[in-house]
Amino acid sequence: MSGTDSDPIYVRATSKGNGITALVLGVAGLIMSAIWMKFLPDWLFLAAIFLTSASIVSLLIGWFKVREPQFSIEISPQEIRYHHRLGNWLLQWDNVQRIDCPRVQQGLEQVELEAVGFRIKDYGAFLNHVSPRLATHLLMEQRPLLLHRDEKNCKTGACFEQEMFDDKHYTTADNQTFTGVKAMLANRMSQLRQSLGYDVFIAASDIDREPADFARFMRQCQQARQDRLMDTQAG
């Protein structure tokens, strides 16, 4: 994380780390396997194949890590901006109602999910800044959250089969109508609000600390902004 009181704060995702290392290990593994196949006995051929496969997997992991933006989240006094290789979304602070980790009931205990949730005031202001490619990614990424519904038949997955891709038109309170993938995302947000209490989620892999700590930090940023606005108005 970087930034000062006046500059944006940049958050680097934990999943971004070690991308270069994975690429180097993959290249080194391929070189070793090539040498292995050329000079070592035939009875070690299967081991060389295994090393080659592991090296290719390491290369792919490193490539996907390197492709991601340098920072996953940008926090400024005006907004929260999420960066992804498929696009970005932004939330104006004025559109944020609540920030916390969603909780689900497991037996007699409430367990926090590995995500930070944002309950927002205006869906339209959020959806207008989401690219269709990122909206599709969010729909896929957030499918597991539907499993935490309260209905008993969720144990079989039946409770969300028809809601997985709910593409009916979505109209906001100010009469903005969304269709296609953005309507699907809006309907998904509405479903998740009913079951988890939040609309927009950031996964634990996209932040630089535990979700509970990050949610606490975001609330501190929100409160600091409110205090600054009050001081400006009073002055």
Secondary structure, DSSP 8 states (H G I E B T S, - for coil): -B--SSS-EEE--GGGTTHHHHHHHHHHHHHHHHHHHHHS-GGGHHHHHHHHHHHHHHHHHHHHHHHS-S-SEEE-SSEEEEEETTEEEEEEGGGEEEEE--EEEETTEEEE-SEEEEEES-HHHHHTT--HHHHHHHHHHTGGGGGG-S-GGGGGTGGGTTTTT--S-EE-TT--EE-HHHHHHHHHHHHHHHHHS-SEEEEGGGSSS-HHHHHHHHHHHHHHHHHHHHHHHH-
